Amino acid sequence: MVLKNLENRLERLFSKPFSKTFKSGLQPIEIASRILREIDLTRRLSGQGPVSANAVRVWLGPDDAERFDGYQAPLIHELEEAVRQHAVAEGYSFPGPVKVEIFLKDELSLGEAEVAVRFIAGVAQPKFICSDGRSFVVGEHPLIIGRSPDVDITVNDANVSRQHAEVWRTPEGVAIRDLGSTNGTVVNGHVIEAVSLSARDEVSIGNVRFRVELA
């Protein structure tokens, strides 16, 4: 499912010239598949559950590197998102932020790639991701969600209170609190007052859905 979602995003993200560019040789979806395979093979068990490698290096040959020229930045973004989504689906956590890098290796032929993954500790920057594509870093100060244009995350829905809920960072990750809204804040189908969030949780406020990205 993660790979299918990635394929769909790539089709929407790039125009017809992109499709023509990648007719032959190494395909973006093949790179993602190899990365996720390495993620699974190298996962470790901890007291908090399975931990996934978070630093990925990909080596391409000269021919494929030339074909990918101009597309690397959006491709890296999508590959990083695929790693995060795969971790959510499998219940993995990360030791630090997810990072994908692409390098050139002259010895590799067209269609060949090498992938290496590492566990690199670091301070994650949790994000609150909206279903409409907006993304907000959860930093030192709480993010207020509501209908008012003056709040941090505006939801244009008459069923949402002007100041509906707030999201803030905790030592364990991210938490959310309802601010006495009229119609309530829903997490995984349940109305809540305050609760800690994991990457698997879905938050519903009015007509917008939210999820947490912890790395």
Phi, psi and chi 1 to 4 in degrees:
 res  aa     phi    psi   chi1   chi2   chi3   chi4
   1 MET       -  -40.2 -178.9   61.1   72.3      -
   2 VAL   -61.9  -44.5  169.7      -      -      -
   3 LEU   -66.5  -37.5  -68.9  175.2      -      -
   4 LYS   -65.5  -41.2 -176.7   60.3  178.1  176.7
   5 ASN   -63.0  -40.1  -70.6  -19.5      -      -
   6 LEU   -62.8  -44.6  172.1   63.1      -      -
   7 GLU   -59.8  -42.2 -166.8  170.9   32.5      -
   8 ASN   -65.2  -39.9  -68.6  -21.7      -      -
   9 ARG   -66.2  -39.9  -69.7 -160.1  -53.0  -86.9
  10 LEU   -64.4  -38.2  -72.0  169.4      -      -
  11 GLU   -64.9  -38.6  -72.1  176.4   -3.5      -
  12 ARG   -75.0  -33.2  -67.9 -165.3  -60.2  -91.6
  13 LEU   -72.0  -38.8 -174.4   61.1      -      -
  14 PHE  -110.4  152.6  -61.3  108.1      -      -
  15 SER   -88.2 -173.9   58.0      -      -      -
  16 LYS   -58.3  -38.8  -71.5 -176.9  179.5  178.8
  17 PRO   -55.6  -34.2  -27.9   35.3      -      -
  18 PHE   -63.3  -45.7  177.3   88.7      -      -
  19 SER   -60.7  -39.8  -59.5      -      -      -
  20 LYS   -66.0  -37.9  -68.4  178.8 -179.1  178.1
  21 THR   -61.4  -37.0  -60.6      -      -      -
  22 PHE  -103.5   26.4  -67.0  104.4      -      -
  23 LYS   -65.9  -36.3  -90.2 -172.7  175.2  179.3
  24 SER  -125.2  170.1   60.8      -      -      -
  25 GLY    76.9 -162.1      -      -      -      -
  26 LEU   -68.0  132.4 -169.3   66.8      -      -
  27 GLN   -99.1  146.5  -58.1  -64.1  -49.2      -
  28 PRO   -54.1  -38.6  -26.1   34.2      -      -
  29 ILE   -66.6  -29.3 -159.3   69.2      -      -
  30 GLU   -67.6  -40.1  -68.1  179.7   87.3      -
  31 ILE   -61.5  -46.3  -60.6  175.4      -      -
  32 ALA   -60.9  -42.4      -      -      -      -
  33 SER   -61.6  -41.2  179.1      -      -      -
  34 ARG   -68.0  -38.7  -64.1 -179.1 -166.6 -171.6
  35 ILE   -62.9  -48.0  -70.2  173.2      -      -
  36 LEU   -65.6  -33.2  -60.8 -170.6      -      -
  37 ARG   -63.7  -43.4 -176.0  170.3   64.3 -118.1
  38 GLU   -65.1  -38.4  -72.9  -61.0  -44.1      -
  39 ILE   -58.3  -45.0  -68.2  -69.4      -      -
  40 ASP   -67.4  -42.0  -72.0  -23.5      -      -
  41 LEU   -68.6  -28.0  -70.6  173.2      -      -
  42 THR  -104.4    3.4   58.5      -      -      -
  43 ARG   -60.2  149.2   69.1 -173.3 -175.7  -81.0
  44 ARG  -121.7  155.7  -58.8  172.2 -179.8  173.2
  45 LEU   -98.6  138.7  -68.9  177.6      -      -
  46 SER  -133.5  177.9   71.5      -      -      -
  47 GLY   -63.7  -22.0      -      -      -      -
  48 GLN   -99.3    6.9  -71.5   72.0   45.0      -
  49 GLY   112.3 -171.8      -      -      -      -
  50 PRO   -67.5  139.0   22.1  -30.7      -      -
  51 VAL  -115.2  134.4  179.1      -      -      -
  52 SER  -102.6  147.4  164.5      -      -      -
  53 ALA   -59.8  144.1      -      -      -      -
  54 ASN  -119.7   -8.5   58.8  -51.7      -      -
  55 ALA  -114.3  122.0      -      -      -      -
  56 VAL  -121.6  131.9  179.5      -      -      -
  57 ARG  -119.3  132.4  -71.0 -173.7  170.2 -174.7
  58 VAL  -121.7  131.1  179.3      -      -      -
  59 TRP  -111.0  131.8  -74.0  -91.5      -      -
  60 LEU  -118.2  153.2  -54.1  176.2      -      -
  61 GLY   -76.7  168.0      -      -      -      -
  62 PRO   -56.8  -40.7  -23.9   34.1      -      -
  63 ASP   -65.9  -46.4  -66.8  -30.5      -      -
  64 ASP   -69.7  -37.7  -78.0  -50.1      -      -
  65 ALA   -59.3  -39.4      -      -      -      -
  66 GLU   -67.0  -39.1 -177.0  177.6   -4.4      -
  67 ARG   -65.2  -33.5  -68.2  166.2   57.2 -111.3
  68 PHE   -85.8   -5.1  -78.8   82.1      -      -
  69 ASP   -59.3  129.9 -172.9   40.6      -      -
  70 GLY    93.3  -14.2      -      -      -      -
  71 TYR  -113.6   -0.5  -63.7   99.8      -      -
  72 GLN   -62.7  -45.0  -80.8 -158.5   17.1      -
  73 ALA   -60.2  -52.8      -      -      -      -
  74 PRO   -66.5  -32.5   19.1  -30.0      -      -
  75 LEU   -66.1  -44.4  177.4   59.8      -      -
  76 ILE   -59.7  -42.8  -73.8  172.8      -      -
  77 HIS   -58.0  -45.0  172.6   79.2      -      -
  78 GLU   -69.7  -36.3  -68.2  -60.0  -24.7      -
  79 LEU   -66.0  -40.2  -68.7  173.7      -      -
  80 GLU   -63.4  -40.3  -70.5  175.3  -16.6      -
  81 GLU   -65.8  -37.4 -178.0   62.4   17.4      -
  82 ALA   -62.8  -40.0      -      -      -      -
  83 VAL   -62.8  -44.4  171.4      -      -      -
  84 ARG   -63.5  -44.9  -64.6 -174.6 -172.6  102.6
  85 GLN   -65.6  -38.1  -70.4 -172.4    8.0      -
  86 HIS   -63.2  -40.6 -176.5   66.4      -      -
  87 ALA   -62.6  -41.5      -      -      -      -
  88 VAL   -61.8  -46.4  170.0      -      -      -
  89 ALA   -62.8  -35.2      -      -      -      -
  90 GLU   -95.6   -6.0  -61.9  -62.2  -35.4      -
  91 GLY    78.8   24.5      -      -      -      -
  92 TYR   -85.4  152.3  -58.5  159.5      -      -
  93 SER  -114.7  170.1   60.1      -      -      -
  94 PHE  -119.2  149.0  -65.2  112.7      -      -
  95 PRO   -79.0  -13.7   29.5  -36.1      -      -
  96 GLY  -170.0 -172.3      -      -      -      -
  97 PRO   -61.4  147.9  -21.7   33.2      -      -
  98 VAL   -79.9  134.2  173.4      -      -      -
  99 LYS  -143.1  129.2 -175.5  176.5 -177.7 -179.7
 100 VAL  -115.8  132.8  172.9      -      -      -
 101 GLU  -126.2  145.5  -62.4  175.9  -72.9      -
 102 ILE  -119.3  131.3  -63.5  178.4      -      -
 103 PHE  -125.9  163.6  -58.8   94.2      -      -
 104 LEU   -99.5  136.4  173.1   67.2      -      -
 105 LYS  -134.0  113.6 -172.0  170.9 -176.3  178.2
 106 ASP   -61.8  -26.8  -69.0  -27.4      -      -
 107 GLU   -75.3  -13.4  -66.4   80.5    3.6      -
 108 LEU   -85.6  140.1  -64.4  175.9      -      -
 109 SER   -91.8  172.8  -58.5      -      -      -
 110 LEU   -56.8  128.9 -178.3   69.2      -      -
 111 GLY    90.8   -6.8      -      -      -      -
 112 GLU   -98.8  150.2  -66.9 -176.8  -25.0      -
 113 ALA  -153.9  151.8      -      -      -      -
 114 GLU  -120.8  142.1  -67.5 -178.4    0.2      -
 115 VAL  -130.0  133.7  174.8      -      -      -
 116 ALA  -133.0  139.9      -      -      -      -
 117 VAL  -123.9  150.8  -62.6      -      -      -
 118 ARG  -138.9  158.2  -64.4  179.7  -63.9  166.4
 119 PHE  -100.7  112.7  -65.1   75.9      -      -
 120 ILE  -124.4  116.9  -62.1 -177.5      -      -
 121 ALA   -70.1  147.8      -      -      -      -
 122 GLY  -175.8  171.1      -      -      -      -
 123 VAL   -88.5  117.5  178.8      -      -      -
 124 ALA   -76.5  154.6      -      -      -      -
 125 GLN  -113.2   94.2  -82.6 -163.6  -41.7      -
 126 PRO   -59.3  143.5  -20.6   32.6      -      -
 127 LYS  -127.5  148.6  -65.0  179.8 -178.5  177.4
 128 PHE  -105.8  114.5 -154.1   50.5      -      -
 129 ILE  -106.2  126.4  -48.4  -65.3      -      -
 130 CYS   -90.7  151.7  -51.6      -      -      -
 131 SER   -67.2  -16.8   56.0      -      -      -
 132 ASP   -89.0    6.9   58.9   13.4      -      -
 133 GLY   100.6  -12.0      -      -      -      -
 134 ARG   -73.3  150.3  -68.6  177.7  -66.5  163.7
 135 SER  -137.6  135.0  174.1      -      -      -
 136 PHE  -131.5  128.2  -58.0   86.5      -      -
 137 VAL   -74.4  130.6  174.0      -      -      -
 138 VAL   -91.1  102.4 -175.5      -      -      -
 139 GLY  -104.2 -143.1      -      -      -      -
 140 GLU   -71.2  -30.9  -64.4 -179.3    2.5      -
 141 HIS  -104.3  141.4  -56.5  -71.9      -      -
 142 PRO   -59.9  148.4  -22.5   34.0      -      -
 143 LEU   -99.7  123.8  -63.0  175.3      -      -
 144 ILE   -90.8  133.1  -54.2  -61.2      -      -
 145 ILE  -112.0  135.2  -50.6  163.3      -      -
 146 GLY   177.8 -174.8      -      -      -      -
 147 ARG   -83.2  -21.6 -164.9  177.0   74.0 -107.8
 148 SER   -65.8  139.6  170.6      -      -      -
 149 PRO   -69.2  -10.1   24.0  -33.0      -      -
 150 ASP   -90.1   -5.2  -60.5  -36.5      -      -
 151 VAL   -86.5  172.9  -60.2      -      -      -
 152 ASP   -72.9  -38.8  -57.2  -68.8      -      -
 153 ILE  -125.6  106.1  -55.5  174.5      -      -
 154 THR   -89.7  131.1  -58.4      -      -      -
 155 VAL  -118.5  112.7  177.2      -      -      -
 156 ASN   -83.7   83.5  -67.0  -44.8      -      -
 157 ASP  -150.4  128.8 -174.2  -28.1      -      -
 158 ALA   -63.4  -21.4      -      -      -      -
 159 ASN   -82.6   -3.2  -66.4  -44.6      -      -
 160 VAL   -99.8  133.7  174.4      -      -      -
 161 SER   -71.0  160.8  -60.3      -      -      -
 162 ARG   -60.0  -43.4  -69.1 -178.5   62.3   79.9
 163 GLN  -123.4   99.6  -68.0 -165.2   -1.0      -
 164 HIS   -92.7  -48.3 -165.0  103.4      -      -
 165 ALA  -154.4  168.2      -      -      -      -
 166 GLU  -136.0  146.9   67.1  175.1   -6.3      -
 167 VAL  -118.2  136.0  177.8      -      -      -
 168 TRP  -144.0  162.9   73.8   98.7      -      -
 169 ARG   -88.5  139.6 -168.1  166.0  179.6  173.0
 170 THR  -124.0  168.8   70.8      -      -      -
 171 PRO   -59.4  -26.5  -26.8   35.8      -      -
 172 GLU   -92.2  -15.5  -66.6   75.2   28.9      -
 173 GLY   155.5 -109.4      -      -      -      -
 174 VAL  -138.0  144.5  173.8      -      -      -
 175 ALA  -132.5  160.2      -      -      -      -
 176 ILE  -133.2  145.6 -171.6  168.3      -      -
 177 ARG  -135.2  134.4  175.7 -171.6  -63.1  119.1
 178 ASP   -76.6  139.9 -173.6   78.6      -      -
 179 LEU  -103.6   41.3  -63.8  177.4      -      -
 180 GLY    71.8   34.1      -      -      -      -
 181 SER   -66.4  161.0   66.0      -      -      -
 182 THR   -69.9  -43.3  -58.6      -      -      -
 183 ASN  -107.7    2.4  -66.1  -55.9      -      -
 184 GLY    83.6  162.5      -      -      -      -
 185 THR  -110.6  129.6  -61.5      -      -      -
 186 VAL  -113.0  129.2  178.9      -      -      -
 187 VAL  -123.4  119.0  176.9      -      -      -
 188 ASN    53.5   39.4  -60.8  -30.5      -      -
 189 GLY    85.6    1.0      -      -      -      -
 190 HIS  -119.4  135.7  -58.6  -75.7      -      -
 191 VAL   -72.5  131.2  177.4      -      -      -
 192 ILE  -123.6  161.6   57.9   92.6      -      -
 193 GLU   -98.9  -50.8  -68.1 -175.0    1.7      -
 194 ALA  -156.9  139.3      -      -      -      -
 195 VAL  -159.6  149.4   67.6      -      -      -
 196 SER   -78.1  148.6  -65.2      -      -      -
 197 LEU  -114.4  144.3  -63.6  173.2      -      -
 198 SER  -115.0  171.9   73.8      -      -      -
 199 ALA   -66.2  -17.2      -      -      -      -
 200 ARG   -84.5  -14.4  -70.9  178.3  174.0  -90.4
 201 ASP   -79.4  147.2  -65.1  -33.2      -      -
 202 GLU  -116.9  125.3 -179.4 -178.0   82.5      -
 203 VAL  -103.9  132.8  178.4      -      -      -
 204 SER  -118.8  122.5  -58.4      -      -      -
 205 ILE  -132.0  108.0  -64.3  178.1      -      -
 206 GLY    63.1 -133.1      -      -      -      -
 207 ASN   -93.3   11.6   57.3   14.4      -      -
 208 VAL  -114.2  138.0  177.4      -      -      -
 209 ARG  -105.5  147.4  -56.5  -67.4  179.6  -91.8
 210 PHE  -130.3  153.9  -59.5   87.7      -      -
 211 ARG  -140.6  163.5   64.8  179.8  176.2   84.4
 212 VAL  -105.1  136.0  173.4      -      -      -
 213 GLU  -113.8  113.7 -177.6  179.8  -70.8      -
 214 LEU   -92.8   -5.3  -64.4  175.2      -      -
 215 ALA  -149.2      -      -      -      -      -
